[in-house]
């Protein structure tokens, strides 16, 4: 007998609420409704078809994690408050938004991993945020993030892995192979993660209508990255058909291929397509002209259309290219217009490491070919020079001469040392600096791999047409999450109701330290042992560059290394008072903390 539709709906909601109760409970949310739209045309059915390596219950937990991060950031991340503010004030808004999104994601992962099998862990291997945003200038400072080495697991597993990660970071004689051998010996399974808790932060702070999202990619193995790392990477995203057809005609197509030859390959793959119907998404703006101007010229000379800001996408939404290199990946491919003409949309240019790796891991899901090229974290030179410089030997006695030759201009001693350090940073982090181009497999130790690609939409997404957070009433919101895997794709819309009043909701969703900065009295607040872990976690998120690890579990906080744009001078004074107070009144719980002047 068929189950009545209304009863089946109740069953779906009940199972989702049961599976995701740790995250719902942490943020005092009630699950009102679940709407599932399968996008893969494989006749998948909820509960009967699991499309992730994590299993159905964990799959739903990760989806809820992305949803909560998107919802909480949209409501409590100071959306739009940076509009019309000067650069410094706007940057403050962005830092706060990044802090809230990172906190929401971190807390969700913590509660999610209480449900992991006892020998499993989630390890953050790449996180977007180490570099400045909004103009990409040094004065902006790094951003709050979830970065390398953050472990989420049951306590015994987390303690062991934390110690091993510290050895990986601090001991040059402890290699990736040593780390993996110990993991294998202990029988531990690590799921690696690449995270951007708030993609398009600048658009979020300025209150734009489209773009901001949270991006979480989880892999069935750790990424082979051995240090906190973020740089830039050249990215060329094409349909696999273009590259395979070119190979069959003895043509090599990768990031270094002249774009006129790439256009030839496109015409081989799609006979009859006209050059003007090849639409290239690339970052734009005056700050990028020196870096990418030659690339733009090559495409224009080949007859392609450099898609401009405001160009209408096949979804009917308007493209933006001031930021956001990840989301356009979902639009790469061909379509026919009303007149029957074929069009191709592709992505070219560069992005930050985490975004590049995330986009590359979508390749087998979307049938794409993604070619990556290593750039520095400075990216002060044109793209083709950057790509060659990063292959130089930083320890060569004639490094300075080789660098000057590849740069094509005279560089100062400081610039020379910065590039030398960029090469060392990439090398020491396990990035394959010796390879001409990179692919997603260069970040993964095993030949076979699997991925869950999750996107939680804070605002409408032009590339997939997915809606952002929708307000139902004063207490209830709808949040859309897309899950893409090699085994299927679905879009889930969750209706979530806050169980707290409007005054208390920000307290539930904001980091503890941020709450203290905004006036909550830490001395009058009831202290729990969990406050120790929360504050440790928040310090690593807010100002990781000021943290120095020592011993088994110790951490120095160097206040002279905390950027003023991340935590204002006044808040730094308050932060020191807070840490001193906790250390004095709860020395056992805070024995890991040392304050450096």
C-alpha positions as CSV (number, residue, x, y, z in Angstrom):
1,X,0.0,0.0,0.0
2,X,1.4,3.4,-0.9
3,X,2.0,5.8,1.9
4,X,-0.2,8.9,1.7
5,X,1.7,12.0,0.5
6,X,1.1,14.0,3.7
7,X,2.3,11.1,5.8
8,X,5.4,10.6,3.7
9,X,6.1,14.3,4.2
10,X,5.9,14.0,7.9
11,X,8.2,11.0,7.8
12,X,10.8,12.9,5.8
13,X,10.8,15.9,8.2
14,X,10.9,13.6,11.3
15,X,13.9,11.7,9.9
16,X,15.8,14.9,9.0
17,X,15.0,16.3,12.4
18,X,16.3,13.2,14.1
19,X,19.5,12.9,12.1
20,X,20.4,16.6,12.4
21,X,19.3,17.2,16.0
22,X,22.8,18.0,17.3
23,X,23.2,21.0,15.1
24,X,19.5,22.1,15.4
25,X,19.8,21.8,19.2
26,X,23.1,23.8,19.4
27,X,21.5,26.8,17.6
28,X,18.0,26.4,19.2
29,X,16.3,25.8,15.8
30,X,13.2,23.8,14.9
31,X,12.9,22.0,11.6
32,X,9.5,22.9,10.0
33,X,9.9,21.6,6.5
34,X,12.2,19.8,4.0
35,X,11.9,20.2,0.3
36,X,14.2,18.1,-1.9
37,X,14.8,18.6,-5.6
38,X,17.0,15.9,-7.2
39,X,19.0,17.5,-10.1
40,X,20.8,14.5,-11.6
41,X,17.9,12.9,-13.5
42,X,18.8,9.5,-12.0
43,X,15.5,8.8,-10.3
44,X,17.0,9.1,-6.9
45,X,14.7,8.9,-3.8
46,X,15.4,10.4,-0.4
47,X,16.5,7.7,2.2
48,X,16.7,5.0,-0.5
49,X,19.6,6.5,-2.4
50,X,22.7,7.7,-0.5
51,X,25.0,9.8,-2.7
52,X,27.9,10.4,-0.3
53,X,30.7,8.3,1.2
54,X,29.5,9.6,4.7
55,X,26.2,7.8,4.7
56,X,22.7,9.2,4.8
57,X,22.6,10.5,8.3
58,X,25.9,12.3,8.1
59,X,25.0,13.5,4.7
60,X,22.0,15.3,6.2
61,X,24.2,16.6,9.0
62,X,26.6,18.3,6.6
63,X,23.7,19.8,4.6
64,X,22.3,21.2,7.9
65,X,25.8,22.6,8.7
66,X,25.9,24.5,5.4
67,X,22.3,25.7,6.0
68,X,23.0,27.0,9.5
69,X,26.2,28.8,8.5
70,X,24.4,30.5,5.6
71,X,21.3,31.5,7.7
72,X,23.3,32.7,10.8
73,X,25.7,34.7,8.7
74,X,23.0,36.3,6.7
75,X,21.1,37.4,9.8
76,X,23.9,38.2,12.2
77,X,26.9,38.9,10.0
78,X,26.1,42.7,9.6
79,X,24.9,42.2,6.1
80,X,25.0,45.5,4.1
81,X,26.4,47.6,6.9
82,X,29.6,48.4,5.0
83,X,27.7,50.2,2.2
84,X,29.0,53.7,1.6
85,X,31.6,53.4,4.4
86,X,35.3,54.2,4.0
87,X,37.8,51.4,3.3
88,X,38.8,50.8,6.9
89,X,35.2,50.8,8.3
90,X,34.0,48.5,5.6
91,X,36.9,46.2,6.3
92,X,35.8,46.0,9.9
93,X,32.3,44.9,8.8
94,X,33.9,42.2,6.6
95,X,36.1,40.9,9.5
96,X,33.0,40.6,11.7
97,X,31.1,38.8,8.9
98,X,33.9,36.3,8.4
99,X,34.2,35.8,12.2
100,X,30.5,34.9,12.5
101,X,30.5,32.6,9.5
102,X,33.6,30.8,10.6
103,X,32.2,30.4,14.1
104,X,28.9,29.0,12.9
105,X,30.6,26.5,10.7
106,X,33.1,25.5,13.4
107,X,30.4,25.0,16.0
108,X,28.3,23.0,13.6
109,X,31.2,20.8,12.7
110,X,32.0,20.2,16.4
111,X,28.4,19.0,17.1
112,X,28.2,17.1,13.9
113,X,31.4,15.1,14.6
114,X,30.0,13.9,17.9
115,X,28.0,11.5,15.7
116,X,31.1,10.2,13.7
117,X,32.3,6.7,14.2
118,X,34.8,6.5,17.0
119,X,37.8,6.3,14.7
120,X,36.8,9.1,12.3
121,X,37.7,12.8,12.2
122,X,37.2,15.8,10.0
123,X,40.4,17.8,9.4
124,X,40.4,21.3,7.8
125,X,43.2,21.3,5.3
126,X,42.5,24.4,3.3
127,X,40.7,27.5,4.4
128,X,40.0,30.8,2.5
129,X,41.0,33.8,4.6
130,X,44.7,34.1,5.2
131,X,45.1,36.7,2.5
132,X,43.6,40.2,2.4
133,X,40.3,40.7,0.7
134,X,38.7,43.7,-0.9
135,X,41.4,45.2,-3.1
136,X,43.9,42.5,-2.0
137,X,46.2,45.1,-0.3
138,X,48.4,44.3,2.7
139,X,46.8,46.9,4.9
140,X,43.6,45.0,4.9
141,X,45.1,42.2,7.0
142,X,44.2,38.5,7.0
143,X,40.7,37.4,7.7
144,X,39.0,35.2,10.3
145,X,38.9,31.6,8.9
146,X,38.9,27.9,9.5
147,X,42.3,26.8,8.3
148,X,44.8,24.1,8.3
149,X,45.0,21.6,11.1
150,X,41.6,22.3,12.8
151,X,40.4,18.8,14.0
152,X,36.8,17.8,14.6
153,X,36.4,14.4,16.2
154,X,35.5,12.6,19.4
155,X,37.8,13.8,22.2
156,X,40.3,10.9,22.2
157,X,40.8,11.0,18.5
158,X,40.9,14.8,18.4
159,X,43.6,15.0,21.1
160,X,45.9,12.5,19.3
161,X,45.4,14.2,15.9
162,X,46.0,17.7,17.3
163,X,49.4,16.6,18.7
164,X,50.3,15.0,15.3
165,X,49.3,18.1,13.4
166,X,51.4,20.3,15.7
167,X,54.4,18.0,15.0
168,X,53.6,18.4,11.3
169,X,53.6,22.2,11.6
170,X,56.6,22.7,13.9
171,X,59.0,19.8,13.3
172,X,60.7,20.0,9.9
173,X,61.8,16.3,10.2
174,X,58.2,15.1,10.6
175,X,56.9,14.6,7.1
176,X,53.6,14.0,5.5
177,X,54.5,10.3,5.1
178,X,55.3,10.0,8.8
179,X,51.9,11.6,9.6
180,X,50.0,9.2,7.3
181,X,51.9,6.2,8.6
182,X,50.9,7.0,12.2
183,X,47.3,7.6,11.1
184,X,47.3,4.2,9.4
185,X,48.9,2.5,12.5
186,X,46.2,4.0,14.8
187,X,43.4,2.9,12.4
188,X,42.0,6.4,12.1
189,X,40.0,7.7,9.1
190,X,40.4,11.4,8.3
191,X,38.0,13.3,6.1
192,X,39.7,16.3,4.7
193,X,37.9,19.6,4.2
194,X,38.4,22.7,2.1
195,X,36.3,25.6,3.5
196,X,35.3,29.1,2.6
197,X,32.7,30.0,5.2
198,X,31.8,33.3,3.5
199,X,32.5,33.5,-0.2
200,X,32.1,37.1,-1.7
201,X,32.6,38.8,1.7
202,X,32.9,42.3,0.0
203,X,29.5,41.9,-1.7
204,X,28.0,40.7,1.6
205,X,29.3,43.7,3.5
206,X,28.1,46.1,0.8
207,X,24.6,44.5,0.7
208,X,24.6,43.3,-2.9
209,X,21.6,41.2,-4.0
210,X,23.5,38.2,-5.2
211,X,26.6,36.1,-4.5
212,X,27.4,35.5,-0.8
213,X,27.5,31.8,0.1
214,X,29.2,29.3,2.4
215,X,31.2,26.6,0.7
216,X,32.2,23.3,2.3
217,X,34.0,20.5,0.4
218,X,34.6,17.3,2.3
219,X,36.8,14.5,1.0
220,X,37.1,10.9,1.9
221,X,40.8,11.5,2.8
222,X,43.0,14.3,4.1
223,X,44.5,16.7,1.6
224,X,48.3,16.4,1.3
225,X,48.9,19.9,2.7
226,X,51.4,20.1,5.6
227,X,51.2,23.7,6.7
228,X,48.7,26.6,6.8
229,X,48.8,27.8,3.2
230,X,47.0,30.2,0.9
231,X,48.3,31.7,-2.3
232,X,46.9,32.4,-5.7
233,X,46.4,29.8,-8.5
234,X,45.8,30.3,-12.2
235,X,42.6,28.5,-13.2
236,X,41.3,27.4,-16.6
237,X,38.0,25.6,-16.5
238,X,36.7,23.9,-19.7
239,X,34.3,21.1,-20.6
240,X,36.2,17.8,-20.6
241,X,35.0,17.4,-24.2
242,X,37.2,20.4,-25.3
243,X,40.4,19.0,-23.8
244,X,39.9,15.4,-24.9
245,X,39.0,16.4,-28.4
246,X,42.1,18.5,-28.6
247,X,44.3,15.6,-27.3
248,X,42.8,13.4,-30.0
249,X,44.1,16.0,-32.5
250,X,47.6,16.2,-30.9
251,X,46.9,19.5,-29.2
252,X,47.7,20.2,-25.6
253,X,45.3,22.4,-23.8
254,X,46.1,23.5,-20.2
255,X,46.5,26.8,-18.4
256,X,49.7,27.8,-20.2
257,X,48.3,27.2,-23.7
258,X,47.9,30.3,-25.8
259,X,44.3,31.2,-25.9
260,X,44.1,31.3,-29.7
261,X,44.9,27.6,-29.6
262,X,42.3,27.0,-26.9
263,X,39.8,28.6,-29.2
264,X,40.9,26.2,-32.0
265,X,40.3,23.3,-29.6
266,X,36.8,24.7,-28.7
267,X,35.9,24.9,-32.4
268,X,37.1,21.3,-32.9
269,X,34.9,20.1,-30.0
270,X,31.9,22.2,-31.1
271,X,31.9,22.5,-34.9
272,X,29.9,25.5,-36.0
273,X,30.3,27.5,-32.8
274,X,31.3,31.1,-33.5
275,X,34.1,32.8,-31.6
276,X,31.7,35.6,-30.4
277,X,29.6,33.0,-28.7
278,X,32.5,31.8,-26.5
279,X,31.9,33.7,-23.2
280,X,34.9,33.9,-20.8
281,X,34.3,34.6,-17.1
282,X,37.3,36.2,-15.6
283,X,37.9,38.6,-12.7
284,X,37.8,42.2,-13.7
285,X,38.7,45.6,-12.4
286,X,41.7,48.0,-12.5
287,X,43.5,46.2,-9.8
288,X,43.6,43.1,-12.0
289,X,44.4,44.7,-15.3
290,X,48.2,44.5,-14.8
291,X,48.0,40.9,-13.8
292,X,45.4,39.6,-16.4
293,X,45.5,42.3,-19.2
294,X,47.5,40.0,-21.5
295,X,45.1,37.2,-20.9
296,X,42.1,39.4,-21.8
297,X,43.8,40.6,-24.9
298,X,44.5,37.0,-26.1
299,X,40.8,36.1,-25.8
300,X,39.7,39.2,-27.5
301,X,42.1,38.7,-30.4
302,X,40.7,35.2,-30.7
303,X,37.2,36.7,-31.1
304,X,35.8,35.6,-27.7
305,X,33.5,37.6,-25.5
306,X,34.9,38.6,-22.1
307,X,31.7,38.5,-20.1
308,X,31.2,41.9,-18.5
309,X,29.7,42.8,-15.2
310,X,25.9,42.7,-15.6
311,X,25.9,40.3,-18.6
312,X,22.8,38.1,-18.5
313,X,23.5,34.4,-17.8
314,X,21.5,31.5,-19.2
315,X,19.7,31.4,-15.8
316,X,18.4,34.9,-16.5
317,X,20.4,36.3,-13.6
318,X,23.1,38.9,-14.0
319,X,26.8,38.0,-13.9
320,X,29.2,39.7,-11.5
321,X,33.0,39.4,-11.7
322,X,34.4,41.7,-9.0
323,X,34.9,38.6,-6.9
324,X,33.5,35.0,-6.6
325,X,35.7,32.6,-8.6
326,X,34.0,29.4,-7.3
327,X,30.3,29.8,-8.2
328,X,30.8,30.3,-12.0
329,X,32.2,26.7,-12.2
330,X,28.6,25.5,-12.1
331,X,27.8,27.4,-15.3
332,X,30.7,26.1,-17.4
333,X,29.3,24.3,-20.5
334,X,27.3,24.8,-23.7
335,X,23.7,25.8,-24.5
336,X,21.7,27.0,-27.5
337,X,19.9,30.3,-27.6
338,X,16.4,30.9,-29.1
339,X,17.9,31.3,-32.6
340,X,19.5,27.8,-32.3
341,X,23.1,29.2,-32.0
342,X,25.5,27.3,-29.7
343,X,27.2,29.1,-26.9
344,X,30.0,28.1,-24.5
345,X,30.7,29.6,-21.0
346,X,34.1,29.0,-19.5
347,X,36.2,30.3,-16.6
348,X,39.8,31.6,-16.9
349,X,42.1,33.7,-14.7
350,X,43.0,33.0,-11.1
351,X,41.6,32.5,-7.6
352,X,42.8,31.8,-4.1
353,X,44.1,28.3,-3.3
354,X,41.0,27.0,-1.4
355,X,38.6,28.2,-4.1
356,X,40.8,26.8,-6.9
357,X,40.9,23.4,-5.2
358,X,37.2,23.4,-4.5
359,X,36.5,24.3,-8.2
360,X,38.9,21.6,-9.4
361,X,37.2,19.0,-7.2
362,X,33.9,19.7,-9.1
363,X,35.5,18.5,-12.3
364,X,34.3,14.8,-12.2
365,X,30.9,15.9,-11.0
366,X,30.3,18.5,-13.8
367,X,32.4,16.7,-16.5
368,X,35.0,19.5,-16.6
369,X,38.7,19.7,-17.1
370,X,40.4,22.1,-14.6
371,X,44.0,23.1,-15.1
372,X,45.7,24.9,-12.3
373,X,49.0,26.9,-12.2
374,X,50.8,27.9,-9.0
375,X,51.1,31.7,-8.3
376,X,52.6,33.5,-5.4
377,X,50.5,34.9,-2.5
378,X,51.7,38.4,-3.7
379,X,50.8,38.2,-7.4
380,X,52.5,41.5,-8.2
381,X,53.5,40.5,-11.7
382,X,51.6,39.4,-14.9
383,X,50.1,35.9,-14.8
384,X,52.6,34.3,-17.2
385,X,55.6,35.5,-15.2
386,X,54.1,34.5,-11.9
387,X,53.6,30.9,-13.1
388,X,57.3,30.6,-14.1
389,X,58.6,32.3,-11.0
390,X,57.0,29.8,-8.7
391,X,59.0,27.0,-10.2
392,X,62.3,28.5,-9.3
393,X,64.6,27.0,-6.7
394,X,64.4,29.3,-3.7
395,X,67.7,28.0,-2.4
396,X,69.7,28.5,-5.6
397,X,72.8,30.6,-5.3
398,X,71.7,32.6,-8.4
399,X,68.1,32.9,-7.3
400,X,68.1,36.7,-7.5
401,X,69.4,36.7,-11.1
402,X,66.9,34.0,-12.2
403,X,64.1,35.9,-10.5
404,X,65.0,39.2,-12.3
405,X,65.1,37.3,-15.6
406,X,61.6,35.8,-15.2
407,X,60.1,39.0,-13.7
408,X,61.2,41.0,-16.7
409,X,62.0,44.0,-14.5
410,X,64.2,45.0,-11.6
411,X,62.9,43.9,-8.3
412,X,64.0,45.3,-4.9
413,X,65.7,43.2,-2.3
414,X,62.5,43.1,-0.3
415,X,60.5,42.0,-3.3
416,X,63.1,39.3,-4.0
417,X,62.9,38.0,-0.5
418,X,59.1,38.0,-0.6
419,X,59.0,35.8,-3.7
420,X,61.7,33.6,-2.2
421,X,59.5,33.1,0.9
422,X,56.4,32.5,-1.3
423,X,58.2,29.6,-3.0
424,X,59.3,28.2,0.3
425,X,55.9,28.5,1.8
426,X,54.3,26.5,-1.1
427,X,57.1,23.9,-1.0
428,X,57.0,23.5,2.7
429,X,53.2,23.1,2.6
430,X,53.5,20.2,0.3
431,X,52.4,22.0,-2.9
432,X,54.0,20.5,-6.0
433,X,56.2,23.5,-7.0
434,X,58.0,21.3,-9.5
435,X,55.0,20.7,-11.7
436,X,54.1,22.9,-14.6
437,X,50.3,22.5,-14.0
438,X,48.3,21.0,-11.1
439,X,45.0,19.2,-10.8
440,X,42.9,18.2,-7.9
441,X,44.7,14.9,-7.6
442,X,47.9,16.7,-6.6
443,X,46.2,17.6,-3.3
444,X,45.0,14.1,-2.6
445,X,47.3,11.2,-1.5
446,X,45.2,8.4,-3.0
447,X,44.4,7.8,-6.6
448,X,40.8,7.1,-5.9
449,X,38.9,9.8,-4.1
450,X,35.4,11.0,-3.3
451,X,34.0,14.4,-2.4
452,X,30.9,16.1,-1.0
453,X,30.6,19.6,-2.4
454,X,28.1,21.7,-0.3
455,X,27.0,25.2,-0.9
456,X,24.7,27.2,1.4
457,X,23.2,30.2,-0.3
458,X,23.0,33.4,1.8
459,X,21.7,35.4,-1.2
460,X,20.6,34.5,-4.7
461,X,23.2,32.7,-6.9
462,X,23.2,33.9,-10.5
463,X,25.0,30.7,-11.8
464,X,22.7,28.0,-10.5
465,X,19.6,30.1,-10.0
466,X,19.4,28.9,-6.4
467,X,17.6,31.3,-4.0
468,X,19.2,32.9,-0.9
469,X,17.8,32.9,2.6
470,X,14.0,33.7,2.4
471,X,12.1,35.1,5.4
472,X,8.8,33.3,6.0
473,X,7.8,35.3,9.1
474,X,9.5,36.9,12.1
475,X,10.8,33.6,13.5
476,X,11.0,31.3,10.4
477,X,13.4,31.2,7.4
478,X,14.0,29.0,4.3
479,X,17.6,28.1,3.5
480,X,18.7,26.4,0.2
481,X,21.7,24.1,0.1
482,X,23.1,22.3,-2.9
483,X,24.9,19.0,-2.5
484,X,27.0,17.7,-5.4
485,X,28.9,14.4,-5.5
486,X,30.1,12.1,-8.3
487,X,27.1,9.9,-7.4
488,X,24.3,12.5,-7.7
489,X,23.2,16.1,-7.1
490,X,20.4,17.5,-5.1
491,X,19.1,20.8,-3.8
492,X,17.5,20.9,-0.4
493,X,15.4,23.8,1.0
494,X,15.1,23.7,4.8
495,X,12.5,25.7,6.7
496,X,14.0,26.6,10.1
497,X,12.3,28.3,13.0
498,X,14.1,30.0,15.8
499,X,13.1,28.9,19.3
500,X,14.7,32.0,20.9
501,X,13.4,35.5,20.8
502,X,15.0,38.1,18.6
503,X,17.1,39.5,21.5
504,X,18.7,36.2,22.4
505,X,19.3,34.8,18.9
506,X,22.5,36.8,18.3
507,X,23.9,35.4,21.6
508,X,23.3,31.9,20.3
509,X,24.9,32.5,16.9
510,X,27.8,34.9,17.7
511,X,31.3,34.0,18.9
512,X,31.8,34.3,22.7
513,X,34.6,36.9,22.3
514,X,32.6,39.0,19.8
515,X,29.8,39.0,22.4
516,X,32.2,40.3,25.0
517,X,33.5,42.9,22.6
518,X,29.9,44.2,22.2
519,X,29.3,44.6,25.9
520,X,28.3,41.3,27.4
521,X,29.8,41.1,30.9
522,X,32.2,38.1,31.0
523,X,32.6,38.4,34.7
524,X,28.9,37.9,35.4
525,X,28.4,35.2,32.9
526,X,28.2,31.5,34.2
527,X,31.5,29.8,33.1
528,X,31.5,26.3,31.8
529,X,34.4,24.1,31.0
530,X,33.4,24.3,27.3
531,X,34.3,28.0,27.4
532,X,38.0,27.0,27.4
533,X,37.6,25.1,24.1
534,X,35.4,27.9,22.6
535,X,37.8,30.6,23.4
536,X,40.8,28.6,22.1
537,X,38.9,27.9,18.9
538,X,37.8,31.5,18.4
539,X,41.4,32.8,18.9
540,X,42.6,30.4,16.2
541,X,39.8,31.6,13.9
542,X,40.1,35.4,14.6
543,X,43.8,35.8,14.6
544,X,45.6,32.6,13.7
545,X,48.8,34.5,12.8
546,X,49.2,35.7,16.4
547,X,49.0,32.1,17.8
548,X,52.2,30.2,18.7
549,X,51.9,26.6,19.7
550,X,54.3,25.0,22.2
551,X,54.6,21.8,24.1
552,X,51.8,19.3,23.9
553,X,48.8,21.6,24.0
554,X,50.1,25.1,24.8
555,X,49.4,28.3,23.0
556,X,51.0,31.7,23.2
557,X,48.9,34.7,22.2
558,X,51.2,37.4,20.7
559,X,49.2,40.6,20.9
560,X,51.8,42.5,18.9
561,X,51.0,40.2,16.0
562,X,47.2,40.8,16.0
563,X,46.3,43.1,13.0
564,X,44.4,46.2,14.1
565,X,41.9,45.7,11.3
566,X,41.0,42.2,12.6
567,X,40.7,43.2,16.3
568,X,40.7,46.9,17.0
569,X,43.2,48.3,19.6
570,X,40.4,48.9,22.1
571,X,39.1,45.4,21.6
572,X,42.6,44.0,22.0
573,X,42.9,45.7,25.4
574,X,39.6,44.1,26.4
575,X,40.7,40.8,25.0
576,X,43.8,40.8,27.1
577,X,41.7,41.6,30.2
578,X,39.4,38.7,29.3
579,X,42.1,36.2,28.9
580,X,43.9,37.3,32.0
581,X,40.7,37.0,34.0
582,X,39.9,33.5,32.7
583,X,43.5,32.4,33.3
584,X,43.4,33.7,36.9
585,X,39.9,32.4,37.9
586,X,40.0,29.1,36.0
587,X,43.7,28.1,35.8
588,X,43.0,24.4,35.3
589,X,40.7,24.9,32.4
590,X,43.0,27.5,30.8
591,X,46.3,25.9,31.5
592,X,47.0,25.8,27.8
593,X,47.0,29.6,27.6
594,X,50.0,31.9,27.8
595,X,49.9,35.6,27.0
596,X,53.0,37.1,25.3
597,X,53.5,40.8,25.3
